């Protein structure tokens, strides 16, 4: 093993450890990239590697994906402040009742995230309702984070066809696919994640109740709260922007863009390949039109529309730049001589079936960075072209590559140092000791089972 390879491994370990200790990846990524360069002995290259490699990759990532981060955050804030999110959550509560508190929370979170609402917005919107439902059903509060995580962090983020989550958009420019890639396999993976997670949470909660454990004494004032809502937005209207996002995305992906004449675009932008961009264009257009629709249908409900849009805009900055900074880190690591050894090792996993190698790479980097989008971006930045080449050589559809990559990245990203998990536990007023085992079961074990099934089915029958 070369000195450069050791330097890379040291920087990766420190990145994971210090992120777990709460240091922002925005700072950690360039510092750990610089450390890897220094330990590799490339002192004279420090400045050009930072300005050209790190910042170049960071800038290119933002050029591709910042509109999705921005529009997604604004859309989520509009959903929350318009009362649509609350209306949807209350509707599930009325339909299923407190007796089915776990299923209600999972489905409410799933509906919102599949419609394009940020998982953080979903957690803030659903938790106040979830704690009342769990209290009324006398279910242990410690299962609430697992229920929210199952609905928001798993199948709606990585597997359901057409989901506008940023994770599902990241492979598009690398594999020339779209967010509906391998829809049949995505649906199968979604069913596996949902059923396993629901079974796990329900079985463990019932066992706890049978042992005499109730909601618990958490001093969160739940006994004084209710889940009634006055002057709620009609539920059909609340669901309409979520349906619009998916519907418009599908319309542009499968009808409008395939039949469009891009000759005028080619004349104006000769270096642009429309096939590589239509998937991203579809998401952007769907989010813009859905935001406009939301503003119109809730016109009389806005306390301060300007503040809502500003809050959503500012809320997009940190996630976008955190992920872009991780991409810059990945680009620096890929430029070092020692990365060749790591690359050959990863690509050598299960020779003849790049799907297994891809799943291992995405899972490992998502786990190290504590971020599905960050790990996915780093992996595709460094290994995407190799996987596409191997797929062509082995007659594997790029759509299958897309789906495997996204589902795999949504597994080990929720290790204890994951920022989303830390935030979720903070929102719920709980800690890792109380709730993390159940979060891990639904967000790690479930996706691992799902991606395994997708690889087996995809290898046997191809993409569908």
C-alpha positions in Angstrom: 0.0 0.0 0.0 1.5 3.3 -1.0 1.9 6.4 1.2 -0.8 8.2 -0.9 -3.3 5.4 -0.3 -2.7 5.5 3.5 -3.1 9.3 3.3 -6.5 8.9 1.7 -7.7 6.4 4.3 -6.5 8.6 7.1 -8.4 11.6 5.7 -11.5 9.5 5.2 -11.5 8.2 8.8 -11.0 11.7 10.1 -13.8 13.1 7.9 -16.2 10.5 9.4 -15.0 10.9 13.0 -15.0 14.7 13.0 -18.4 14.9 11.2 -19.8 12.7 14.0 -18.3 15.1 16.5 -20.4 17.9 14.9 -17.9 19.8 12.7 -19.5 21.1 9.5 -18.6 19.2 6.3 -18.4 22.6 4.6 -15.1 23.1 6.5 -14.1 19.5 6.9 -14.1 18.6 3.2 -11.4 21.1 2.1 -9.3 20.6 5.2 -9.4 16.8 4.9 -8.6 17.1 1.2 -5.6 19.3 2.0 -4.5 16.8 4.6 -4.6 14.0 2.1 -2.5 16.0 -0.3 0.0 16.9 2.4 0.4 13.3 3.7 0.8 12.2 0.1 3.9 14.4 -0.2 2.5 16.7 -2.9 3.2 19.9 -1.0 3.9 22.0 -4.2 0.5 21.1 -5.7 -1.5 22.2 -2.7 -2.7 25.6 -4.1 -3.5 24.5 -7.7 -5.3 21.3 -6.4 -7.5 23.5 -4.2 -8.3 26.2 -6.9 -8.5 23.9 -9.9 -9.5 20.5 -8.6 -11.5 21.1 -5.4 -13.2 24.3 -6.4 -13.6 23.2 -10.0 -15.5 20.1 -8.9 -17.5 22.0 -6.4 -18.5 24.6 -9.0 -19.5 22.0 -11.6 -21.7 20.2 -9.1 -23.5 23.4 -8.2 -24.0 24.2 -11.9 -25.7 20.9 -12.4 -27.7 20.5 -9.2 -28.2 23.8 -7.4 -31.6 24.6 -9.1 -33.0 21.3 -7.7 -31.7 22.1 -4.2 -33.1 25.6 -4.4 -36.5 24.8 -5.9 -37.0 21.7 -3.7 -36.3 23.8 -0.6 -38.7 26.5 -1.6 -41.4 24.0 -2.6 -41.0 22.3 0.8 -41.3 25.6 2.7 -44.4 26.6 0.6 -46.0 23.2 1.5 -45.3 23.7 5.2 -46.3 27.4 5.5 -49.5 27.0 3.3 -50.9 24.4 5.7 -50.9 21.7 3.1 -48.4 19.5 5.0 -50.5 19.8 8.2 -53.7 19.1 6.3 -52.2 15.9 4.7 -51.0 14.7 8.1 -54.3 15.3 9.7 -56.1 13.5 6.9 -54.1 10.4 7.5 -54.8 10.7 11.2 -58.5 10.9 10.6 -58.5 8.0 8.2 -56.4 5.5 10.2 -56.8 6.9 13.7 -54.3 6.8 16.7 -54.6 3.0 16.9 -52.5 2.8 13.8 -50.1 5.6 14.8 -47.0 4.0 13.3 -48.6 3.4 9.9 -50.1 6.9 9.9 -46.8 8.6 10.5 -45.0 6.5 7.9 -47.6 7.2 5.2 -47.9 10.9 6.0 -44.1 11.3 5.7 -44.0 9.2 2.6 -46.7 11.2 0.9 -44.9 14.5 1.6 -41.4 13.4 0.7 -42.5 11.6 -2.5 -44.2 14.9 -3.5 -40.8 16.7 -3.2 -40.9 18.1 0.4 -37.5 18.2 2.2 -37.1 15.5 4.8 -36.2 18.1 7.4 -39.4 20.0 6.7 -41.3 16.7 6.9 -39.8 15.9 10.3 -40.7 19.3 11.7 -44.2 19.1 10.3 -45.1 15.6 11.4 -43.5 15.3 14.8 -46.0 17.4 16.7 -48.9 15.3 15.3 -46.9 12.0 15.8 -46.3 12.6 19.5 -50.0 13.2 20.2 -51.0 10.0 18.2 -48.4 7.9 20.0 -49.5 9.3 23.4 -53.1 8.5 22.7 -52.2 5.0 21.5 -49.9 4.6 24.5 -47.0 3.6 22.2 -43.4 4.3 23.4 -42.3 7.7 22.1 -38.8 6.2 21.3 -40.4 4.6 18.1 -41.4 8.0 16.6 -37.9 8.7 14.9 -38.0 5.3 13.3 -41.4 5.8 11.9 -40.5 9.3 10.5 -37.2 7.9 9.1 -39.0 5.0 7.4 -41.4 7.3 5.6 -39.0 10.1 4.8 -35.5 8.6 4.5 -36.0 5.3 2.6 -38.2 4.2 -0.3 -39.5 7.7 -1.2 -36.0 9.0 -1.3 -34.3 6.4 -3.4 -36.7 3.8 -4.9 -40.1 5.1 -5.9 -40.1 5.9 -9.6 -40.1 9.6 -10.3 -39.3 10.8 -6.8 -37.8 14.3 -7.1 -35.4 13.8 -4.2 -31.9 15.1 -5.0 -30.5 11.6 -4.6 -32.6 10.4 -7.5 -31.4 13.2 -9.7 -27.6 12.9 -9.1 -27.0 9.9 -11.5 -28.8 11.6 -14.4 -25.8 13.4 -16.0 -23.5 10.5 -15.4 -25.7 7.7 -16.8 -28.0 9.8 -19.1 -31.1 8.5 -17.4 -34.1 10.1 -15.7 -35.8 9.9 -12.3 -38.1 7.1 -13.5 -35.2 4.8 -14.2 -36.0 1.1 -13.7 -39.5 1.7 -12.4 -40.5 -1.9 -11.8 -37.4 -2.6 -9.8 -37.9 0.6 -7.9 -41.4 -0.4 -6.9 -40.2 -3.8 -5.8 -37.5 -2.2 -3.7 -40.0 0.2 -2.2 -42.3 -2.6 -1.1 -39.4 -4.4 0.5 -38.3 -1.4 2.5 -41.8 -0.4 3.5 -42.9 -3.9 4.5 -39.7 -4.7 6.4 -39.7 -1.3 8.2 -43.4 -1.4 9.1 -43.1 -5.0 10.4 -40.0 -4.2 12.4 -41.5 -1.1 14.1 -44.9 -2.7 14.7 -43.5 -5.9 16.2 -41.0 -4.1 18.5 -43.6 -1.6 19.6 -46.2 -4.3 20.4 -43.5 -6.2 22.3 -42.7 -3.1 24.3 -46.4 -2.5 25.1 -46.9 -6.1 26.1 -44.0 -5.7 28.5 -45.8 -2.8 30.2 -44.0 0.1 28.5 -46.1 3.1 27.6 -45.5 6.5 26.0 -43.1 7.4 28.8 -42.5 10.5 30.8 -40.8 12.9 28.5 -42.0 16.3 29.8 -42.9 17.4 26.3 -46.3 18.7 27.2 -48.1 16.2 25.0 -50.9 15.6 27.4 -52.1 19.2 26.8 -52.0 19.0 23.0 -54.5 17.8 20.5 -54.5 17.0 16.8 -57.6 18.9 15.8 -57.2 21.5 13.1 -59.5 24.4 12.2 -59.7 26.1 8.9 -57.6 23.4 7.3 -56.8 23.4 3.6 -59.1 20.9 1.8 -57.1 17.7 1.6 -57.7 17.3 -2.2 -56.2 20.7 -2.7 -53.3 19.9 -0.3 -52.4 16.8 -2.3 -52.6 18.6 -5.7 -49.1 20.1 -5.7 -47.5 16.8 -4.7 -49.3 15.0 -7.5 -48.4 17.9 -9.9 -44.7 17.4 -9.3 -44.7 13.7 -10.2 -47.2 14.2 -13.0 -45.4 17.0 -14.8 -42.1 15.3 -14.3 -43.5 12.2 -16.1 -45.2 14.3 -18.8 -42.0 16.1 -19.8 -39.9 13.0 -19.4 -42.0 10.6 -21.5 -44.1 12.8 -23.8 -42.9 16.4 -24.4 -39.1 16.0 -24.5 -39.0 12.7 -26.5 -41.1 14.3 -29.2 -39.4 17.8 -29.1 -37.2 19.1 -31.9 -34.0 20.3 -30.4 -32.4 21.5 -33.6 -32.7 25.2 -32.6 -31.1 24.3 -29.3 -28.2 22.5 -31.1 -27.6 25.6 -33.3 -27.4 27.9 -30.3 -25.5 25.5 -28.0 -23.5 23.2 -30.2 -21.8 21.5 -27.3 -25.0 20.7 -25.5 -26.3 17.1 -25.7 -30.1 17.3 -24.9 -30.4 13.6 -24.0 -28.0 14.3 -21.0 -30.1 17.1 -19.7 -33.7 16.4 -20.3 -34.0 14.4 -17.1 -32.8 17.4 -15.1 -34.9 19.9 -17.1 -38.0 17.9 -16.3 -37.5 18.1 -12.6 -36.8 21.8 -12.7 -39.8 22.6 -14.8 -42.1 20.4 -12.6 -40.9 22.1 -9.4 -41.2 25.6 -10.8 -44.8 25.0 -12.0 -45.7 23.3 -8.7 -44.4 26.2 -6.7 -46.5 28.6 -8.7 -49.6 26.4 -8.3 -49.0 26.3 -4.5 -48.7 30.1 -4.3 -52.0 30.5 -6.2 -54.1 27.9 -4.4 -53.0 29.2 -1.0 -53.1 32.9 -1.9 -55.2 33.9 1.1 -53.3 31.7 3.6 -49.8 33.3 3.4 -48.8 35.1 6.6 -45.8 36.4 4.7 -45.1 34.9 1.3 -41.9 36.8 0.8 -40.6 35.4 4.1 -41.6 31.9 3.2 -39.7 32.1 -0.2 -36.7 33.6 1.5 -36.6 31.0 4.2 -36.8 28.2 1.6 -34.1 29.8 -0.4 -31.7 30.2 2.5 -32.6 26.7 3.6 -31.2 25.3 0.3 -27.8 26.8 0.7 -26.2 24.7 3.5 -27.3 21.3 2.0 -26.2 22.3 -1.5 -22.8 23.6 -0.5 -22.2 20.8 2.0 -22.8 18.2 -0.7 -20.8 20.2 -3.3 -17.9 20.5 -0.8 -17.9 16.7 -0.5 -17.8 16.4 -4.2 -14.8 18.7 -4.2 -13.2 16.4 -1.6 -13.9 13.4 -3.8 -12.3 15.0 -6.8 -9.1 15.7 -4.9 -9.0 12.2 -3.6 -9.5 10.8 -7.1 -6.6 13.0 -8.3 -4.1 11.4 -5.9 -1.8 8.5 -7.0 -3.0 6.3 -4.2 -6.6 6.3 -5.4 -5.7 4.0 -8.2 -5.3 1.2 -5.7 -8.6 1.9 -4.0 -10.3 2.2 -7.4 -8.9 -1.1 -8.6 -10.0 -2.8 -5.4 -13.6 -1.4 -5.6 -13.9 -2.2 -9.3 -12.5 -5.7 -8.7 -15.4 -6.6 -6.3 -17.5 -9.3 -8.0 -15.8 -9.1 -11.4 -18.3 -9.6 -14.1 -21.1 -7.9 -12.3 -20.5 -4.2 -11.8 -23.8 -3.8 -10.0 -22.3 -5.4 -6.9 -19.2 -3.3 -7.1 -21.3 -0.2 -7.6 -23.5 -1.0 -4.6 -20.4 -1.5 -2.4 -18.8 1.8 -3.5 -22.0 3.8 -3.0 -22.7 2.3 0.4 -19.2 2.8 1.6 -18.9 6.4 0.6 -22.4 7.3 1.9 -21.4 5.7 5.2 -18.1 7.5 5.5 -19.7 10.9 4.6 -22.9 10.3 6.6 -24.8 11.6 3.5 -26.5 9.7 0.7 -26.2 12.6 -1.7 -22.6 13.3 -0.7 -21.5 9.7 -0.9 -23.4 9.2 -4.2 -21.8 12.4 -5.7 -18.3 11.4 -4.7 -18.6 7.9 -6.0 -20.1 9.0 -9.3 -17.6 11.8 -9.7 -14.7 9.3 -9.3 -16.1 6.0 -10.6 -19.3 6.9 -12.7 -17.6 6.7 -16.1 -16.0 3.3 -15.2 -19.3 1.8 -14.1 -21.0 3.1 -17.3 -18.2 1.5 -19.4 -18.4 -1.8 -17.5 -22.2 -1.7 -17.9 -21.9 -1.4 -21.7 -19.3 -4.2 -21.7 -21.6 -6.5 -19.7 -24.8 -5.5 -21.5 -26.3 -3.8 -18.4 -28.8 -1.0 -18.8 -27.7 2.4 -17.4 -31.2 2.6 -15.8 -30.4 -0.4 -13.7 -27.1 1.3 -12.7 -29.0 4.4 -11.7 -31.4 2.5 -9.5 -28.8 0.4 -7.8 -26.6 3.4 -7.1 -29.4 5.4 -5.5 -30.8 2.7 -3.3 -27.3 1.6 -2.2 -26.4 5.2 -1.3 -29.6 5.3 0.9 -28.4 2.6 3.2 -25.3 3.2 5.3 -25.8 7.0 5.0 -27.7 6.8 8.3 -24.8 5.6 10.5 -24.7 7.4 13.9 -22.7 10.4 12.6 -25.3 11.2 9.9 -26.4 14.9 10.3 -30.0 14.0 9.3 -30.3 11.5 12.1 -28.8 13.8 14.7 -31.3 16.5 13.6 -34.2 14.1 13.6 -33.4 12.9 17.2 -33.1 16.6 18.3 -36.5 17.4 16.8 -38.0 14.5 18.7 -36.2 15.3 22.0 -34.6 11.8 22.1 -31.1 10.4 21.9 -29.2 7.7 20.0 -29.5 5.2 23.0 -33.2 5.5 23.0 -34.1 5.4 19.3 -31.1 4.7 17.0 -31.5 0.9 16.9 -34.9 1.2 15.3 -33.7 3.9 12.9 -30.9 1.7 11.8 -33.2 -1.3 11.3 -35.5 0.6 8.9 -32.9 2.8 7.1 -30.0 0.4 6.9 -31.2 -3.2 7.0 -34.3 -2.5 4.9 -32.4 -0.7 2.0 -29.7 -3.4 2.1 -32.3 -6.1 1.6 -33.9 -4.0 -1.2 -30.7 -3.3 -3.1 -29.8 -7.0 -2.8 -33.1 -7.9 -4.4 -32.7 -5.4 -7.1 -29.3 -6.6 -8.0 -30.5 -10.2 -8.2 -33.6 -9.4 -10.2 -31.7 -7.0 -12.4 -28.9 -9.6 -13.1 -31.5 -12.2 -14.0 -34.1 -10.2 -16.0 -32.4 -6.8 -16.8 -33.9 -3.4 -16.1 -37.7 -3.1 -16.0 
